[in-house]
């Protein structure tokens, strides 16, 4: 990954990948043995066979103080809150990442589960978010307390990490390497390249934020306090879930605040960590917010969970203050809180888009060799259009409809800026092609409005079953991450057991017994995707029984035989896009053969698709005018360049240029012969 910064030695990942070469190449014996030598060296490193001074240099880092928030959002005079990121060397990253292989990660997750979802667990954030959402929906009398650890990575006691490893026989073979990573007082450099200077301190405690091993070490260290808190909360039907150093207690208020105090003391004693009440939050449904809850919140030193504006004043929605918390940056709380939070996030994303548009405005740069239009186009296609997906995935589609609509308007406006033209000048075929994937002769621009249903369905289908205990095909019980009485009652105790046939309906219990946001989100996602599919469905080109999109809402996201795709979102999206492409191809063939957009669509191949993926010259750059012509030609559309010539006369016969300038490219020009 070339985006990873180099450590103190200046070694980058690219330098290590240079060791890889084709076996057919003629190389010297030394070069051929390079990969084997690296393997032998790495083995000596993790087996702790090298001198102590090696490990002192091995764990040395370059410190980068990254701002946690955009400085422009801070109050006047406020100091930015920096997160100290330690950039280690590429060789250490490579060796340690290989050390934490699939087997070791599975062992660690089994140890730190079911509370910790952040120790390399796939979909851990989604599990945490859905667990909190579902718990508060199932038990509105429960409160959620969001805990924040002060400088967690940098303050955790190294002794507690090693003690956690020693207590687990299955981790004993890792103890020596863990010790070598933690024993040295790590040298810290500040700056980069030849401008590095020594920091006036060394790292003696904690784990390095940014190092591969830190996530797992931290999870092992806080595991026992979290498990003890879980046992106490379970007595009242509650739970605790965590994503690395952020944890969420769910229970009736009195029990939740009591456990919070005991957890605070336990973390301090066991790990040397301190809870920060001022950065914590507590939320309960307004119908259950009473004086007792407020008294316990104030006694715990936790601020009110009101949503505040930049001036520190409460945000009003329909004249009412709104309360809630954020779980991994996903709003959970009253409807007004979620809506206002999304509006704020939407404004931030759109503001960033507008800033990038201004920076890449062709009128800003006098140098014609700077490909501003292409840069803007590729940045939008590859990155910016997807910035809202995180919220689309974790919130029901009925809550993100306005959010998606506003982001789509920003995306299309950005695209118009990149092309220097308005999409209203494009044909309907061109607009539809924009939203197809490139492999289907499209542009790869997928609207948020079309993505939100597949995103949420995928999140729900892949996360909900992991919350509860369930049986596999052999009858073995797989422990859930949050098997509480309230969630069992909400989703159904046997809903996610191994499918026994076509009568398996994992969502039936939820849909029959709930009208909450989760159930309504599932209904809307299923209904909307089916509608979208049926609008373009062609008889004989799909099997309704095996089509994932057309499954009954009670098993939406699962195949008819009970299996689930590796990625539900991807499978749903591919099925819908494939059918839309076939429908569009059928529609195109009914268009007049003189239509330029028909030519462009039918003549599209893997070579012409490259303009959507990368530019054709050696450096990957295209000038602004050339890029506009290339993109509009790909979609069979006119551009501001070709329209500016429309109506002009040219050639021996004095023909008029059409708006696509197609006749200009194949006309007899003065001088004899065909000239293009």
C-alpha positions in Angstrom: 0.0 0.0 0.0 1.8 3.2 -1.2 -0.5 5.4 1.0 1.2 4.2 4.2 3.8 6.6 5.4 7.4 5.6 5.8 9.0 5.1 9.2 12.2 6.5 10.5 14.3 4.5 8.0 12.4 5.8 5.0 11.5 2.2 4.0 8.1 2.0 2.1 6.0 -1.0 1.3 7.0 -0.6 -2.4 10.6 -1.4 -1.5 9.5 -4.8 -0.1 7.2 -5.6 -3.0 10.2 -5.1 -5.3 11.4 -8.4 -4.0 8.6 -10.1 -5.8 9.3 -11.1 -9.4 8.2 -13.6 -12.0 9.8 -17.0 -11.7 10.6 -16.8 -15.5 12.8 -13.8 -15.1 16.6 -14.2 -15.4 18.0 -13.0 -12.0 21.2 -13.5 -10.1 21.2 -16.2 -7.4 21.3 -13.6 -4.7 18.2 -11.8 -6.0 16.4 -15.2 -6.4 17.1 -15.9 -2.8 15.9 -12.5 -1.5 12.3 -13.6 -0.7 13.6 -16.8 1.1 16.1 -14.7 3.0 13.4 -12.3 4.1 11.3 -15.2 5.4 14.2 -16.6 7.4 14.9 -13.1 8.8 11.3 -12.6 9.8 11.3 -16.0 11.5 14.3 -15.0 13.6 12.6 -11.8 14.5 9.4 -13.4 15.9 11.3 -16.2 17.5 13.3 -13.6 19.4 16.7 -14.8 18.2 18.1 -11.4 17.5 20.1 -9.2 20.0 18.2 -6.8 22.3 19.5 -3.7 20.5 17.7 -4.9 17.3 14.3 -4.7 19.0 15.1 -1.2 20.4 15.4 -0.1 16.8 12.6 -2.3 15.6 10.0 -0.6 17.7 11.3 3.0 17.1 8.7 5.2 15.6 8.0 8.5 13.9 5.3 10.5 15.7 2.6 12.3 13.7 0.1 14.3 15.7 -3.1 14.0 13.7 -6.0 16.3 14.4 -9.1 14.4 15.5 -11.5 17.0 14.1 -11.4 19.6 11.3 -9.9 22.8 12.9 -12.5 24.8 11.1 -15.2 23.2 13.3 -13.5 24.3 16.6 -14.8 27.2 18.7 -12.7 30.4 18.5 -9.6 30.0 20.7 -10.1 26.3 21.2 -7.0 24.0 20.8 -7.3 21.1 18.5 -7.5 17.6 20.0 -4.6 15.7 18.5 -4.3 11.9 18.2 -0.7 10.8 18.4 -0.1 8.3 15.6 3.1 6.3 15.7 4.4 5.4 12.2 6.6 2.3 12.4 8.8 0.9 9.7 7.4 -1.1 6.8 9.4 -4.2 7.7 7.8 -4.3 11.1 4.4 -3.9 9.7 4.9 -6.7 7.2 6.3 -9.2 9.8 3.7 -8.4 12.5 0.8 -8.5 10.1 2.0 -12.0 9.0 2.4 -13.0 12.6 -1.2 -12.2 13.3 -2.5 -14.8 10.9 -6.1 -16.0 10.6 -5.6 -18.7 13.3 -4.2 -16.3 15.9 -6.9 -13.7 15.2 -9.6 -16.3 15.6 -8.1 -17.3 19.0 -7.9 -13.7 20.1 -11.5 -13.0 19.1 -12.7 -16.1 20.9 -10.9 -14.8 24.1 -12.1 -11.2 23.9 -15.6 -12.0 22.7 -18.4 -11.5 23.1 -17.9 -8.0 24.3 -15.0 -6.8 22.2 -15.9 -6.4 18.5 -12.8 -4.4 17.5 -10.0 -7.0 17.6 -9.9 -7.7 13.9 -13.5 -9.1 13.8 -15.0 -8.7 10.3 -18.0 -6.4 10.5 -17.3 -5.5 14.1 -18.5 -1.9 13.8 -21.8 -3.1 12.3 -22.3 -5.6 15.1 -21.7 -2.9 17.7 -24.0 -0.4 16.1 -26.9 -2.8 15.4 -26.5 -4.3 18.9 -27.1 -0.9 20.5 -29.9 0.1 18.1 -31.7 -3.2 18.6 -31.4 -3.2 22.4 -32.8 0.3 22.7 -35.6 -0.5 20.3 -36.5 -3.8 22.1 -36.2 -2.2 25.5 -37.0 1.6 25.5 -36.7 1.6 29.3 -33.0 0.7 28.9 -30.4 3.5 28.8 -27.2 3.5 26.8 -24.0 4.8 28.4 -21.2 5.6 26.0 -17.9 5.3 27.8 -14.7 7.0 26.6 -11.2 6.0 27.8 -8.7 8.8 28.3 -5.7 8.3 25.9 -6.4 4.6 26.0 -3.7 3.2 23.7 -1.0 5.4 25.2 -1.9 4.8 28.8 -2.7 1.1 29.0 -0.2 -0.7 31.3 2.1 -3.0 29.4 2.1 -5.3 32.4 -1.6 -5.9 32.0 -1.1 -6.9 28.3 1.5 -9.5 29.2 -0.5 -10.7 32.2 -3.5 -11.3 29.9 -1.3 -13.3 27.5 0.2 -15.4 30.4 -3.2 -16.3 31.6 -4.2 -17.9 28.3 -2.3 -21.2 27.5 -3.4 -20.9 23.8 -1.4 -17.6 23.6 1.8 -18.8 25.3 3.6 -19.2 22.0 3.1 -15.4 21.3 4.4 -14.3 24.7 8.1 -13.9 23.8 7.4 -11.8 20.7 4.9 -9.7 22.6 7.5 -9.1 25.3 10.1 -8.0 22.7 7.6 -5.5 21.3 6.8 -4.1 24.7 10.0 -4.3 26.7 12.0 -1.5 25.0 11.5 2.2 25.8 10.6 3.1 22.2 12.6 5.9 20.6 10.4 8.6 19.1 11.4 10.8 16.1 9.5 13.9 15.1 9.4 15.1 11.5 10.1 13.2 8.3 13.0 12.4 6.0 16.2 14.2 6.7 14.3 16.6 9.0 13.7 14.1 11.8 14.6 15.3 15.3 14.6 13.3 18.5 11.6 13.7 20.8 12.5 14.7 24.4 10.8 11.5 25.7 10.5 7.8 25.0 7.4 5.5 25.0 7.6 3.5 28.3 3.9 2.5 28.7 1.0 1.9 26.5 0.9 0.5 23.0 1.7 2.4 19.9 -1.3 3.9 18.1 -0.9 2.9 14.5 1.1 -0.3 15.1 -0.4 -3.6 13.8 -0.2 -5.4 17.2 -1.7 -2.6 19.3 -5.3 -3.3 18.5 -5.1 -6.9 19.7 -2.9 -6.1 22.7 -5.3 -3.4 23.9 -8.3 -5.8 23.5 -6.6 -8.5 25.6 -5.7 -5.9 28.3 -9.2 -4.6 28.9 -10.9 -8.0 28.4 -11.2 -9.0 32.1 -12.8 -5.7 33.2 -15.2 -5.8 30.3 -16.2 -9.4 31.0 -16.8 -8.6 34.7 -19.0 -5.7 33.7 -20.9 -8.0 31.3 -21.6 -10.5 34.1 -23.1 -7.8 36.3 -25.2 -6.3 33.6 -26.5 -9.8 32.6 -28.1 -10.1 36.0 -30.6 -7.4 34.9 -30.9 -8.5 31.3 -28.4 -5.9 30.1 -25.2 -6.1 28.1 -22.0 -4.3 27.2 -20.4 -4.1 23.8 -17.2 -2.5 22.8 -15.3 -1.4 19.7 -11.6 -1.1 20.8 -11.6 1.6 23.5 -15.2 2.8 23.1 -17.8 0.8 25.1 -21.5 1.0 25.5 -23.4 -0.2 28.6 -27.1 -1.2 28.0 -29.4 -1.8 31.0 -32.0 -0.1 33.2 -30.5 3.2 34.5 -29.8 2.2 38.1 -27.9 -0.9 37.2 -26.1 0.7 34.2 -24.7 3.6 36.4 -23.7 1.2 39.1 -21.8 -1.0 36.7 -20.2 2.1 35.2 -18.7 3.0 38.5 -17.4 -0.5 39.1 -16.0 -0.6 35.6 -14.3 2.7 36.1 -12.5 1.4 39.2 -11.7 -2.0 37.5 -10.1 -0.4 34.4 -8.0 1.9 36.6 -6.8 -1.0 38.8 -6.3 -3.6 36.1 -5.1 -1.6 33.1 -4.2 1.9 34.4 -6.9 3.4 32.3 -9.2 6.3 33.2 -12.7 6.9 32.1 -13.5 10.4 30.9 -17.0 11.4 32.1 -16.9 14.7 30.1 -16.5 12.8 26.9 -19.0 10.1 27.8 -22.7 10.2 27.1 -26.0 8.7 28.5 -29.2 8.4 26.6 -32.7 7.0 27.4 -36.0 7.3 25.5 -37.7 10.6 26.5 -40.7 8.6 27.8 -38.4 7.1 30.5 -36.2 10.1 31.2 -37.1 11.2 34.8 -35.5 13.0 37.7 -33.8 9.8 39.0 -32.1 9.3 35.6 -30.9 12.9 35.6 -29.6 12.7 39.1 -27.6 9.6 38.3 -26.2 11.1 35.2 -25.2 14.3 37.0 -23.6 12.3 39.8 -21.6 10.3 37.3 -20.3 13.6 35.8 -21.7 12.8 32.3 -23.0 15.7 30.2 -26.5 15.9 28.9 -26.9 14.0 25.6 -28.4 17.1 23.9 -27.2 17.7 20.3 -25.4 21.0 20.3 -24.5 23.4 17.6 -21.0 25.0 17.1 -21.8 27.7 19.6 -22.7 25.1 22.3 -26.4 25.8 22.1 -29.0 23.0 21.9 -30.2 22.2 18.4 -33.9 22.5 18.0 -36.0 20.3 15.7 -39.6 21.4 15.3 -39.0 23.6 18.3 -37.8 20.7 20.5 -34.4 19.9 21.9 -33.1 16.5 20.7 -31.1 13.9 22.5 -29.0 10.9 21.5 -25.6 9.4 21.4 -23.3 8.3 18.5 -22.2 4.7 18.2 -19.1 4.6 16.0 -20.3 7.9 14.5 -23.7 6.6 13.8 -26.5 8.6 15.5 -28.7 6.6 17.9 -31.5 8.4 19.8 -34.7 10.3 19.0 -35.9 10.7 15.5 -35.1 14.4 15.6 -31.5 13.7 16.8 -30.9 11.2 14.0 -32.3 13.6 11.4 -30.3 16.7 12.7 -27.1 14.7 13.0 -27.4 13.4 9.4 -28.2 17.0 8.2 -24.9 18.1 9.9 -22.9 15.2 8.4 -24.5 15.9 4.9 -23.5 19.5 5.1 -19.9 18.5 6.0 -19.6 16.1 3.0 -21.2 18.6 0.6 -18.9 21.3 2.0 -15.9 19.1 1.3 -17.1 18.5 -2.3 -17.5 22.2 -2.9 -14.0 22.9 -1.5 -12.5 20.2 -3.8 -14.5 21.6 -6.8 -13.1 25.1 -6.1 -9.5 23.7 -5.8 -9.8 21.8 -9.1 -11.6 24.6 -11.0 -9.8 24.9 -14.4 -10.0 28.6 -14.2 -7.9 28.5 -11.1 -4.9 27.0 -12.9 -3.3 28.7 -15.8 -1.1 25.8 -16.7 -2.8 23.7 -19.4 -0.9 20.6 -18.5 -2.6 20.3 -15.2 -5.5 17.8 -15.8 -8.0 19.4 -13.4 -11.1 18.0 -15.1 -9.8 14.5 -15.1 -8.6 14.7 -11.5 -12.0 15.9 -10.4 -13.8 13.2 -12.4 -11.6 10.3 -11.1 -11.7 11.6 -7.5 -15.5 11.7 -7.6 -15.9 8.3 -9.3 -13.4 6.5 -7.1 -13.9 8.1 -3.8 -16.2 11.1 -3.1 -19.4 9.5 -4.3 -19.1 6.8 -1.7 -18.5 9.0 1.4 -22.1 8.7 2.6 -22.2 4.9 2.4 -21.2 4.4 6.0 -24.4 6.0 7.2 -26.5 4.4 4.5 -25.3 1.0 5.7 -26.0 1.5 9.3 -29.3 3.4 9.3 -32.7 2.2 7.9 -33.4 3.6 4.4 -36.5 5.5 5.6 -34.2 7.6 7.8 -31.6 8.3 5.2 -33.8 9.3 2.2 -33.2 13.0 2.5 -29.5 12.4 3.3 -29.1 10.3 0.1 -31.0 12.8 -2.0 -28.9 15.8 -1.0 -25.6 13.8 -1.5 -26.8 12.7 -5.0 -27.5 16.3 -5.9 -24.0 17.2 -4.8 -22.5 14.3 -6.7 -24.2 15.2 -10.0 -23.3 18.9 -9.5 -19.7 17.8 -9.0 -19.8 15.7 -12.2 -21.2 18.6 -14.2 -18.3 20.7 -12.9 -15.8 18.1 -13.9 -17.3 17.9 -17.5 -18.0 21.6 -17.8 -21.5 20.9 -18.9 -25.0 20.3 -17.5 -26.4 16.8 -17.5 -29.7 18.2 -18.7 -28.0 18.3 -22.1 -27.5 14.5 -22.0 -29.9 11.9 -23.4 -31.8 9.5 -21.1 -29.6 6.7 -22.3 -26.4 8.6 -21.3 -27.8 9.3 -17.9 -28.7 5.7 -17.3 -25.3 4.5 -18.5 -23.6 6.8 -16.0 -25.1 4.7 -13.2 -24.1 1.3 -14.6 -20.8 -0.2 -13.5 -17.9 0.3 -16.0 -17.9 -3.5 -16.7 -21.4 -3.0 -18.0 -20.5 -0.2 -20.4 -21.3 2.4 -17.7 -19.7 5.2 -15.8 -19.6 3.6 -12.3 -21.6 6.4 -10.7 -24.1 4.7 -8.3 -26.5 7.1 -6.7 -26.9 7.0 -2.9 -30.6 6.7 -3.4 -30.2 3.5 -5.3 -27.5 2.1 -2.9 -29.1 2.8 0.4 -31.5 -0.2 0.3 -28.8 -2.8 -0.6 -26.4 -1.3 1.9 -28.9 -1.6 4.8 -30.1 -5.1 3.8 -26.5 -6.3 3.7 -25.7 -4.8 7.1 -28.7 -6.4 8.7 -28.3 -9.9 7.1 -24.7 -10.1 7.9 -24.8 -8.6 11.5 -28.1 -9.6 13.1 -27.5 -13.4 13.1 -24.1 -12.9 14.9 -25.8 -11.1 17.8 -27.7 -14.3 19.1 -26.6 -17.8 19.9 -27.4 -20.0 17.0 -26.9 -23.6 15.8 -24.9 -24.7 12.9 -25.8 -27.6 10.5 -24.5 -30.1 13.1 -26.4 -28.7 16.0 -23.4 -27.1 17.6 -24.2 -23.8 19.4 -22.3 -20.7 18.1 -22.2 -18.1 20.8 -23.7 -14.7 19.9 -22.1 -11.4 20.6 -25.1 -10.0 22.5 -27.4 -12.9 23.5 -29.7 -11.0 25.9 -33.3 -11.7 26.7 -34.5 -8.5 25.0 -32.7 -9.3 21.7 -33.9 -12.9 21.8 -37.4 -11.7 22.2 -36.9 -9.1 19.5 -35.4 -11.3 16.7 -36.7 -14.7 17.9 -34.7 -17.4 19.7 -34.4 -19.8 16.8 -34.6 -17.4 13.9 -31.0 -17.7 12.9 -30.4 -21.4 13.5 -29.0 -23.3 10.5 -31.5 -23.3 7.6 -33.4 -26.6 7.3 -35.2 -26.0 4.1 -37.4 -23.5 2.2 -39.6 -23.0 5.2 -36.8 -21.1 7.0 -37.7 -17.4 7.5 -35.2 -15.6 9.7 -37.0 -12.3 9.7 -40.5 -13.6 10.3 -40.5 -13.1 14.1 -39.1 -9.6 13.8 -41.6 -8.5 11.2 -44.6 -10.1 12.9 -43.8 -8.5 16.3 -42.2 -5.1 15.6 -43.0 -1.9 13.8 -39.7 -0.3 14.9 -37.1 1.3 12.6 -35.2 -2.0 12.0 -38.3 -3.9 10.8 -39.6 -1.0 8.8 -36.2 -0.5 7.2 -36.1 -4.2 6.2 -39.6 -3.9 4.7 -38.7 -0.8 2.7 -35.4 -2.1 1.5 -37.0 -5.4 0.3 -40.0 -3.6 -1.3 -37.9 -0.9 -3.1 -35.3 -3.3 -4.5 -38.0 -5.6 -5.8 -39.7 -2.7 -7.5 -36.5 -1.6 -9.0 -35.8 -5.1 -10.3 -39.3 -5.7 -11.7 -39.1 -2.4 -13.6 -36.3 -3.8 -15.8 -36.9 -7.5 -15.5 -37.0 -9.4 -18.7 -38.9 -12.7 -18.8 -36.7 -15.7 -19.3 -33.5 -14.0 -18.1 -33.8 -14.8 -14.4 -35.0 -17.5 -12.1 -37.4 -16.1 -9.6 -36.8 -18.8 -7.0 -33.0 -18.4 -6.9 -33.0 -14.6 -7.4 -31.8 -12.9 -4.2 -33.5 -9.7 -4.9 -36.9 -11.4 -5.3 -36.8 -13.4 -2.1 -39.7 -13.0 0.3 -39.1 -10.2 2.9 -39.1 -12.8 5.6 -35.7 -14.1 4.3 -34.5 -11.1 2.4 -30.7 -11.2 2.1 -30.7 -15.0 2.1 -31.0 -17.5 -0.7 -34.0 -19.8 -1.0 -31.9 -22.7 0.4 -30.9 -20.7 3.5 -27.4 -19.8 2.4 -26.1 -16.3 2.5 -23.8 -14.7 0.0 -20.4 -13.6 1.3 -21.4 -10.0 0.7 -25.2 -9.5 0.6 -24.9 -5.9 -0.6 -22.6 -6.9 -3.5 -24.8 -9.8 -4.5 -28.0 -7.7 -4.5 -26.3 -4.9 -6.4 -24.8 -7.1 -9.1 -28.2 -8.8 -9.7 -30.0 -5.5 -10.2 -27.2 -4.0 -12.3 -27.0 -7.1 -14.6 -30.7 -7.0 -15.2 -30.7 -3.3 -15.8 -27.9 -3.7 -18.4 -29.8 -6.4 -20.3 -33.0 -4.2 -20.3 -31.1 -1.2 -21.5 -29.4 -3.2 -24.2 -32.9 -4.3 -25.4 -34.1 -0.7 -25.3 -31.1 0.6 -27.2 -31.6 -1.9 -30.1 -35.0 -0.3 -30.6 -33.5 3.2 -31.1 -32.8 4.6 -34.6 -29.4 3.4 -35.9 -28.5 7.1 -36.5 -28.5 7.8 -32.8 -25.0 8.7 -31.7 -25.6 7.4 -28.1 -26.6 4.1 -29.6 -23.4 3.9 -31.5 -21.4 4.6 -28.4 -23.2 2.0 -26.3 -23.0 -0.8 -28.8 -19.4 -0.1 -29.8 -18.2 0.0 -26.2 -15.5 -2.5 -25.2 -12.8 -3.0 -22.6 -10.5 -0.6 -24.4 -13.0 2.3 -24.5 -13.9 1.6 -20.9 -10.3 2.6 -19.9 -11.2 6.3 -20.0 -13.4 5.7 -17.0 -10.7 3.9 -15.1 -7.4 5.5 -16.1 -6.1 7.9 -18.7 -4.4 6.5 -21.9 -1.0 8.3 -21.8 2.1 7.0 -20.0 1.6 9.4 -17.0 -2.1 8.7 -16.8 -3.0 12.3 -17.6 -5.3 13.9 -20.2 -5.7 17.6 -20.9 -9.0 19.2 -20.0 -10.4 19.5 -23.5 -9.2 16.1 -24.6 -10.7 14.5 -21.5 -14.1 16.1 -22.0 -14.2 14.9 -25.6 -13.1 11.4 -24.5 -15.8 11.1 -21.8 -18.7 12.5 -23.9 -17.7 10.3 -26.8 -17.7 7.3 -24.5 -21.3 8.0 -23.6 -22.3 9.2 -27.0 -23.2 12.7 -25.9 -22.5 16.2 -27.1 -20.2 18.5 -25.1 -19.8 22.2 -24.7 -16.9 21.9 -27.2 -18.8 20.2 -30.0 -22.0 22.3 -29.4 -19.9 25.5 -29.8 -19.2 24.3 -33.4 -22.7 23.2 -34.2 -24.2 25.0 -37.3 -20.8 26.0 -38.6 -20.0 25.2 -42.3 -17.1 23.0 -43.2 -15.6 20.8 -46.1 -15.9 20.9 -49.8 -19.7 20.7 -49.8 -20.2 23.3 -47.0 -21.9 20.9 -44.6 -23.1 22.1 -41.2 -21.5 20.6 -38.1 -24.0 18.6 -36.0 -24.1 19.0 -32.2 -22.0 15.8 -31.7 -19.5 16.8 -34.4 -19.7 13.3 -35.8 -19.9 14.4 -39.4 -16.8 16.6 -38.9 -14.7 13.5 -38.2 -15.4 11.8 -41.5 -15.8 14.6 -44.0 -13.9 15.5 -47.2 -11.9 18.6 -46.3 -10.0 20.9 -48.7 -6.7 19.4 -49.7 -8.0 16.1 -51.0 -8.7 12.8 -49.3 -10.2 12.2 -45.9 -8.8 14.4 -43.1 -9.8 13.9 -39.4 
